[in-house]
Protein backbone atom coordinates (compact mmCIF):
# COMPACT_ATOMS: atom_id res chain seq x y z
CA UNK A 1 0.00 0.00 0.00
CA UNK A 2 1.67 3.20 -1.12
CA UNK A 3 1.34 6.59 -2.70
CA UNK A 4 3.26 6.65 -5.98
CA UNK A 5 4.12 9.94 -7.67
CA UNK A 6 5.83 9.52 -11.03
CA UNK A 7 7.12 12.49 -13.04
CA UNK A 8 4.17 14.61 -11.97
CA UNK A 9 3.94 18.00 -13.73
CA UNK A 10 1.46 20.84 -14.01
CA UNK A 11 1.67 23.85 -16.32
CA UNK A 12 -0.49 26.98 -16.09
CA UNK A 13 -0.30 29.39 -19.03
CA UNK A 14 3.20 28.23 -19.93
CA UNK A 15 4.49 28.35 -16.33
CA UNK A 16 5.60 25.14 -14.62
CA UNK A 17 3.87 25.02 -11.23
CA UNK A 18 5.10 21.45 -10.67
CA UNK A 19 7.99 20.07 -12.70
CA UNK A 20 8.77 16.33 -13.03
CA UNK A 21 8.12 15.39 -9.39
CA UNK A 22 8.62 11.75 -8.30
CA UNK A 23 8.50 9.99 -4.92
CA UNK A 24 6.88 7.03 -3.19
CA UNK A 25 5.45 6.84 0.33
CA UNK A 26 4.73 3.52 2.04
CA UNK A 27 1.97 2.62 4.48
CA UNK A 28 2.29 4.41 7.81
CA UNK A 29 5.02 6.78 6.68
CA UNK A 30 5.11 10.52 7.40
CA UNK A 31 6.28 12.60 4.44
CA UNK A 32 7.03 16.34 4.44
CA UNK A 33 6.64 18.60 1.41
CA UNK A 34 8.50 21.88 1.86
CA UNK A 35 8.89 25.09 -0.08
CA UNK A 36 8.17 28.79 0.05
CA UNK A 37 4.85 30.21 -1.12
CA UNK A 38 4.23 29.30 -4.75
CA UNK A 39 6.67 26.38 -4.73
CA UNK A 40 4.05 23.91 -5.97
CA UNK A 41 3.00 22.15 -2.76
CA UNK A 42 -0.74 22.83 -2.90
CA UNK A 43 -0.86 22.16 -6.65
CA UNK A 44 0.82 18.79 -6.02
CA UNK A 45 -1.71 17.96 -3.31
CA UNK A 46 -4.61 18.79 -5.61
CA UNK A 47 -3.24 16.55 -8.35
CA UNK A 48 -2.74 13.70 -5.85
CA UNK A 49 -6.37 14.10 -4.77
CA UNK A 50 -7.66 14.18 -8.34
CA UNK A 51 -8.90 17.76 -8.00
CA UNK A 52 -6.52 18.86 -10.78
CA UNK A 53 -5.53 16.94 -13.88
CA UNK A 54 -1.73 16.75 -14.29
CA UNK A 55 -0.08 18.06 -17.44
CA UNK A 56 2.20 15.05 -17.24
CA UNK A 57 2.98 12.08 -15.04
CA UNK A 58 0.77 10.19 -12.59
CA UNK A 59 -0.30 10.20 -8.94
CA UNK A 60 -1.69 6.88 -7.67
CA UNK A 61 -2.83 5.48 -4.36
CA UNK A 62 -2.58 1.68 -4.22
CA UNK A 63 -2.03 1.59 -7.97
CA UNK A 64 -5.07 3.67 -8.92
CA UNK A 65 -5.73 7.35 -9.39
CA UNK A 66 -7.86 8.94 -6.68
CA UNK A 67 -11.31 10.18 -7.60
CA UNK A 68 -14.59 11.01 -5.88
CA UNK A 69 -15.49 7.29 -5.88
CA UNK A 70 -12.54 6.66 -3.52
CA UNK A 71 -13.01 9.73 -1.34
CA UNK A 72 -13.65 7.65 1.80
CA UNK A 73 -10.03 6.47 1.67
CA UNK A 74 -8.60 9.98 1.92
CA UNK A 75 -8.55 12.86 4.38
CA UNK A 76 -7.57 16.38 3.31
CA UNK A 77 -6.96 19.47 5.40
CA UNK A 78 -6.61 22.44 3.01
CA UNK A 79 -4.49 25.47 3.86
CA UNK A 80 -7.55 27.69 3.39
CA UNK A 81 -10.34 26.65 5.75
CA UNK A 82 -13.40 25.19 4.02
CA UNK A 83 -15.96 25.05 6.81
CA UNK A 84 -19.51 26.40 6.70
CA UNK A 85 -19.57 29.26 9.25
CA UNK A 86 -23.32 29.15 9.97
CA UNK A 87 -23.47 25.42 10.72
CA UNK A 88 -22.80 24.02 14.17
CA UNK A 89 -19.80 21.73 14.61
CA UNK A 90 -22.12 18.71 14.84
CA UNK A 91 -24.14 19.70 11.76
CA UNK A 92 -20.89 20.31 9.90
CA UNK A 93 -19.47 16.88 10.68
CA UNK A 94 -22.67 15.02 9.91
CA UNK A 95 -22.87 16.69 6.50
CA UNK A 96 -19.21 16.16 5.59
CA UNK A 97 -18.92 12.61 6.92
CA UNK A 98 -22.11 11.47 5.18
CA UNK A 99 -20.20 12.35 2.00
CA UNK A 100 -17.52 9.93 3.28
CA UNK A 101 -20.12 7.15 3.52
CA UNK A 102 -20.39 7.14 7.34
CA UNK A 103 -23.71 6.75 9.12
CA UNK A 104 -24.95 9.28 11.66
CA UNK A 105 -24.37 7.08 14.72
CA UNK A 106 -20.71 6.51 13.75
CA UNK A 107 -20.24 10.20 13.01
CA UNK A 108 -21.53 11.40 16.39
CA UNK A 109 -19.47 8.77 18.23
CA UNK A 110 -16.24 9.77 16.45
CA UNK A 111 -17.04 13.47 16.77
CA UNK A 112 -17.38 13.21 20.55
CA UNK A 113 -14.17 11.20 20.77
CA UNK A 114 -12.23 13.92 18.95
CA UNK A 115 -13.93 16.80 20.78
CA UNK A 116 -12.86 15.16 24.01
CA UNK A 117 -9.34 14.59 22.79
CA UNK A 118 -8.99 18.26 21.84
CA UNK A 119 -10.71 19.38 25.07
CA UNK A 120 -13.49 21.27 23.31
CA UNK A 121 -16.57 19.16 24.14
CA UNK A 122 -18.59 22.32 24.78
CA UNK A 123 -18.35 23.36 21.12
CA UNK A 124 -20.41 20.46 19.70
CA UNK A 125 -23.48 22.67 19.15
CA UNK A 126 -21.63 25.95 18.55
CA UNK A 127 -21.60 27.55 15.11
CA UNK A 128 -18.16 27.52 13.49
CA UNK A 129 -18.15 31.32 13.16
CA UNK A 130 -18.35 31.57 16.97
CA UNK A 131 -15.04 29.72 17.44
CA UNK A 132 -11.53 31.15 17.60
CA UNK A 133 -9.18 30.60 14.67
CA UNK A 134 -7.29 27.96 16.61
CA UNK A 135 -10.46 26.02 17.45
CA UNK A 136 -11.66 26.33 13.86
CA UNK A 137 -8.38 24.71 12.83
CA UNK A 138 -9.06 21.84 15.22
CA UNK A 139 -12.51 21.35 13.69
CA UNK A 140 -11.01 21.48 10.20
CA UNK A 141 -8.52 18.79 11.23
CA UNK A 142 -11.32 16.66 12.66
CA UNK A 143 -13.15 16.92 9.35
CA UNK A 144 -10.11 15.37 7.67
CA UNK A 145 -9.74 12.39 10.05
CA UNK A 146 -13.16 11.54 11.49
CA UNK A 147 -13.67 8.78 8.87
CA UNK A 148 -10.28 7.12 9.64
CA UNK A 149 -8.67 7.63 6.21
CA UNK A 150 -5.87 5.45 4.85
CA UNK A 151 -4.16 8.49 3.30
CA UNK A 152 -4.11 11.87 5.03
CA UNK A 153 -2.94 15.08 3.35
CA UNK A 154 -2.37 18.09 5.62
CA UNK A 155 -1.60 21.48 4.06
CA UNK A 156 -0.12 23.73 6.77
CA UNK A 157 -1.94 21.92 9.62
CA UNK A 158 -0.33 23.98 12.41
CA UNK A 159 -1.40 27.34 11.02
CA UNK A 160 -3.10 29.51 13.65
CA UNK A 161 -2.30 27.20 16.57
CA UNK A 162 -0.53 28.28 19.75
CA UNK A 163 2.27 25.99 21.04
CA UNK A 164 -0.04 24.04 23.40
CA UNK A 165 -2.59 23.28 20.69
CA UNK A 166 0.13 22.60 18.12
CA UNK A 167 1.57 19.93 20.43
CA UNK A 168 -1.90 18.46 20.89
CA UNK A 169 -2.30 18.22 17.12
CA UNK A 170 1.17 16.67 16.71
CA UNK A 171 0.27 13.94 19.19
CA UNK A 172 -2.89 13.19 17.22
CA UNK A 173 -0.97 13.03 13.94
CA UNK A 174 1.63 10.68 15.44
CA UNK A 175 -1.10 8.41 16.81
CA UNK A 176 -2.70 8.22 13.37
CA UNK A 177 0.67 7.27 11.90
CA UNK A 178 1.07 4.50 14.51
CA UNK A 179 -2.33 3.16 13.46
CA UNK A 180 -1.03 2.83 9.89
CA UNK A 181 -2.24 6.05 8.26
CA UNK A 182 0.03 7.35 5.50
CA UNK A 183 0.50 11.09 6.02
CA UNK A 184 1.75 13.83 3.71
CA UNK A 185 2.01 17.34 5.07
CA UNK A 186 3.45 20.74 4.35
CA UNK A 187 4.62 23.29 6.88
CA UNK A 188 6.59 26.52 6.96
CA UNK A 189 7.64 25.64 10.50
CA UNK A 190 10.75 23.53 9.99
CA UNK A 191 10.89 22.24 13.57
CA UNK A 192 7.53 20.54 13.04
CA UNK A 193 8.87 18.74 10.00
CA UNK A 194 12.00 17.64 11.89
CA UNK A 195 9.89 16.28 14.74
CA UNK A 196 7.40 14.41 12.57
CA UNK A 197 8.52 13.32 9.13
CA UNK A 198 10.55 10.33 7.96
CA UNK A 199 11.23 11.58 4.44
CA UNK A 200 10.76 14.85 2.61
CA UNK A 201 10.97 16.72 -0.64
CA UNK A 202 11.97 20.40 -0.85
CA UNK A 203 10.50 22.30 -3.80
CA UNK A 204 11.53 25.50 -5.53
CA UNK A 205 9.62 26.73 -8.58
CA UNK A 206 7.88 23.36 -8.70
CA UNK A 207 11.07 21.33 -8.93
CA UNK A 208 12.66 19.12 -6.26
CA UNK A 209 15.87 20.58 -4.83
CA UNK A 210 16.35 17.91 -2.18
CA UNK A 211 14.51 14.73 -1.36
CA UNK A 212 14.99 11.56 0.63
CA UNK A 213 15.34 10.46 4.23
CA UNK A 214 15.52 13.42 6.63
CA UNK A 215 18.33 11.97 8.74
CA UNK A 216 20.41 11.15 5.66
CA UNK A 217 19.87 14.63 4.20
CA UNK A 218 21.05 16.31 7.41
CA UNK A 219 24.00 13.94 7.88
CA UNK A 220 25.24 14.26 4.31
CA UNK A 221 24.60 17.96 3.83
CA UNK A 222 27.90 19.80 3.43
CA UNK A 223 27.16 22.57 5.89
CA UNK A 224 27.98 21.83 9.54
CA UNK A 225 28.20 23.89 12.69
CA UNK A 226 30.35 23.63 15.79
CA UNK A 227 29.81 24.72 19.37
CA UNK A 228 32.89 25.59 21.44
CA UNK A 229 33.08 26.56 25.12
CA UNK A 230 36.61 27.30 26.31
CA UNK A 231 38.54 29.17 29.00
CA UNK A 232 40.40 31.30 26.43
CA UNK A 233 39.47 33.70 23.60
CA UNK A 234 38.15 32.14 20.38
CA UNK A 235 38.72 35.13 18.10
CA UNK A 236 41.06 33.07 15.92
CA UNK A 237 38.04 31.21 14.48
CA UNK A 238 37.36 34.20 12.23
CA UNK A 239 40.70 33.60 10.49
CA UNK A 240 40.32 29.89 9.71
CA UNK A 241 39.48 29.08 6.10
CA UNK A 242 36.19 27.25 5.81
CA UNK A 243 34.55 29.07 8.72
CA UNK A 244 31.57 30.81 7.17
CA UNK A 245 29.97 32.45 10.19
CA UNK A 246 30.85 32.96 13.86
CA UNK A 247 28.25 33.80 16.51
CA UNK A 248 29.47 34.61 20.00
CA UNK A 249 27.30 33.82 23.03
CA UNK A 250 27.83 34.31 26.77
CA UNK A 251 28.82 30.64 27.05
CA UNK A 252 31.05 30.34 24.02
CA UNK A 253 30.88 30.34 20.23
CA UNK A 254 28.67 28.79 17.57
CA UNK A 255 30.28 28.70 14.13
CA UNK A 256 29.03 27.54 10.74
CA UNK A 257 31.70 25.55 8.87
CA UNK A 258 31.72 24.21 5.34
CA UNK A 259 32.72 20.63 6.18
CA UNK A 260 33.75 18.14 8.85
CA UNK A 261 37.36 18.64 7.72
CA UNK A 262 37.14 22.27 8.81
CA UNK A 263 35.68 21.13 12.12
CA UNK A 264 38.62 18.74 12.63
CA UNK A 265 41.09 21.55 11.93
CA UNK A 266 39.37 23.77 14.50
CA UNK A 267 39.39 20.97 17.07
CA UNK A 268 43.13 20.53 16.67
CA UNK A 269 43.68 24.28 17.04
CA UNK A 270 41.43 24.53 20.10
CA UNK A 271 43.13 21.55 21.76
CA UNK A 272 46.55 23.14 21.26
CA UNK A 273 45.50 26.37 23.03
CA UNK A 274 44.14 25.01 26.29
CA UNK A 275 41.17 23.41 28.02
CA UNK A 276 37.84 23.31 26.17
CA UNK A 277 34.76 22.57 28.24
CA UNK A 278 32.74 21.68 25.18
CA UNK A 279 33.35 20.95 21.52
CA UNK A 280 30.52 19.53 19.41
CA UNK A 281 29.93 19.12 15.68
CA UNK A 282 26.29 19.56 14.70
CA UNK A 283 24.39 18.54 11.60
CA UNK A 284 22.55 21.53 10.09
CA UNK A 285 18.98 22.11 11.18
CA UNK A 286 16.30 21.77 8.54
CA UNK A 287 15.73 25.52 8.90
CA UNK A 288 19.38 26.17 7.96
CA UNK A 289 19.16 23.80 4.99
CA UNK A 290 15.94 25.44 3.84
CA UNK A 291 17.47 28.94 3.96
CA UNK A 292 20.61 27.72 2.19
CA UNK A 293 18.65 26.02 -0.59
CA UNK A 294 16.17 28.80 -1.14
CA UNK A 295 18.99 31.32 -1.49
CA UNK A 296 16.89 34.13 -0.07
CA UNK A 297 14.13 33.59 -2.65
CA UNK A 298 10.99 34.17 -0.57
CA UNK A 299 8.75 33.60 -3.56
CA UNK A 300 10.31 30.28 -4.60
N, C-alpha and C positions, 0 to 999 in steps of 0.2 A: 504494500500500500504506500503510494508516494505521489508527490506532486512533481511533475516533470515539465520543465520549461526548456524548450529547444529553439534557439535562434529567434526568439520573440522580438518583433519589431513593430513600431507604429509610427506612421508619418502623418502629420497634419500640415496641409498646404506647403508641402516641400520641406518641412522641418522634421527632423527625426526626434520624436519625443522619447522613444525607446529604440535602442539600436543593437540588434543581434545579441539578446540576453539569453543565457543558458544557465540552468542549475537544476538540481534535484534535491528534494527534501523527503526523508523517510518518515515513517509513522512515529509519532511522539517526539519529533525533533522541534526545536525552536530556532527559527531562522530570522535574522535581522536584515532589513533592507534600508540602507542609509543613503543620504544625499541631501543637498540643500534644496530650497524651494525650486520647483521646476525641473528636478533631476530625472523625473520619470517614474517615481515610486507609485503614485496614485494611478497613473495610466497603466502601469504593469498590473496592479491589483485588479483594475476593471477588466483587463483582458483575461486574467486568470479566472475571474468570476463569470465571464461570458457577457459582460455588459458592454464591452467594446470588441469589435472584430479586429484582429491583428492585421497589419499590412503584410506581415511575413512571420513564419514560424508557428509554433503550437504551444498551447498550455493545456495540460491534461491532468486530471485527478483520477488515479487508478486506471489509467489507460484511455480515459474518455474525456472529452471536453465538457466542462460544466455548462449547464443550462438551467432554465427555470424548473424543468422536470426533476432536477437533482438538488433543488434548493435546500431540502431538508438535511443534506449532508454538510452544509456549509454555514458558518457564521461570519458576519462581516460587520465591523465597526468602522464607519466612515469617519474621515477627519472632520467633515462638516456634519453636525448633528442632524438627524433625520426624523426626529420625534414630532408627534402631533401635539402642539402646546395646550389645546383645549381639552384633550382627553386625560382622564385620570391614569395613574400608573397601571392600575389593574386593567382598565379598558384597553390601554395601549398594548399591553402584553397579550391579552386575549386575541386582539385583532391580528397582531403580527405573528403570533405563534400558531394561530389557525392556518395562516399561510404556509407554515412549516409542517402542517399535517398533524399537529398535536390536538388532543381533545381538551375541553375546558377544565376537567378535573385535574389532568396532568399539569396544565398551565398554571393553575392557581397553586397547586402543591409546590411546583418548582419556583414560582414567583416568591412565595413566602419563605422558602429556603434561602433564596438569594437576598431578599430584603433583610432577613435575620443575619446573614453572613456579613452584609455591609452595614448593619446596625441602623437601618432606616425603616423599620417595620411600620412606623407611623405614617409613612408616605404612600401606603397602598392605595388609598382613595383620594390622594391629592392630585390636582392637575399638574402636568409637567411644567407649565409656565410659572407655577408657584414655587418651584424648587430652585436652589442655587445652581450655579454652573457646575460645581463639583458634583452635586447630587444628580443633576441631569446626565453627567458623564457616566455615573454609576448605572443609571437606568439604561442608557444607551448600550453600555457593556452587557448588561443583563439581557437586552434584546438580541445580542449576538450569540449568547451561550445557553439560553434557557432550554433550547431543544437538544442540547448535548451534541454539537456538531463534530464530525470527524476532522474537518479542516476549518481552522479559525484564522481569519485575516483581520488584523488590528492596525488601523492607520492612525498613528499618533494617539495611542490609548491613554497616555498619562496627561494629556492636555487639560489644563484647568484644575488639576488635582493638587492639593497641598501635600507635603511629605507624608503625613499620616495616612491619608487616603490613597496616595500613590503606592505605599507599602502594602496596604490592604489589597489593592488591585494586583500587585505583583504576586502576592501569595496565592490569589485565586488563579492567576495565569499559570503559575508553577504547578498547582494542584491539577489543573486541566491537562497539562503536559504529562504528569505522572499517570493520569488515567488513559493516556494514549492519544490525546488530541495532537494533531500536527498544527503548529502555530507559525504564522508569518506576521511580522510586525515591523512598523517603521517608527522611528523616534528621533527627534532632534537632541534628546538628552542622552549623551553617549554612555553615562554611567548605568543607565537602565539597560542598554544593549549589552554592556559588559557583564552585568549581573545575570542576565537572562538567556542570551542566545548561545547556541552551539556553533553555528556557522553564520556567515553574513556575505552580503554583496554591497559594495559601495559604488554608487552611481554618480556620474557627472555628465550632463548633457545627454542623458539616456544610455550611456555606455558604461560598462563595468570597469572601474579602475582597479579594484581589489576584490577578490572573493575567495572563500574557503573557510577553513576552521579558524575560529577567533584566536585560540591559543597559538596556533602555528603562525598566523599573520603577525601577532605581537612579537613572538620569539624571533622570527626571521626578518622582521623589519629592520632596516639599517640603523635607524635612529635609536639611540639609547640615552639614558640619563644616569648620572651618578649622584650619590649623596655622601658628603664627607663632613665629619665632625672631628676637629683636631684642636690641639692645644697650642697651635701656632698659626700665623697668618697664611691664608690660601690665595693670596693675590696672584701668585705665579700661574694659576690656572688660566688666566686671561691670555698668557703668552704661549700656551701649548697648542700646536697645530692639531686641528680636529675637534677642538672645543668650540662649539657654535654659540653657546649662550651660558652665562654664569649668573645665578641669582643668589645673593647673600641673604641669609636669615639670621636670627639671633642665636640659633644653635649651630650653624655651620653654613655649608654651601650646597646648592643643587645646581648641577651643570648638565647641559645637553651636549652629548658627544656623538660623533658621526659613526662610531663603530666600537665593538668590544676591544679592538686593538688599541684604540685611544684610551679606553678605560684602563687597560693593563699598564700602559705607559704612565698614566696618572697615579695608579696604585704604587708603582715602583718609586716614583718621585716622592709621593707622600710618605712612604715607608722610610725613605732615606733622610727625611727631615725631622722625624720625631714620632711621638705617640699619637695615633689616630683612634679616637673612641668609636668611630663608625665609618665604614666604607662599604657602600652597597651599589651594585649595578642593577638598574631597573629597566624592564621592558617599557616601551612607550605606552602611554594610555591610549585608548581608542580616540579620545578627544584630540590628543596630539597628532595621531595618524590622520584623523579627519582634516584637521587644519592644514597639515603638510600636503595632503593630497589635493585639497580644494584650491590651494594656492591663493587664498584670499578671495576667491570667486564666490560671493554670497548668493549669486543667482545661478549657480551651477545646476 
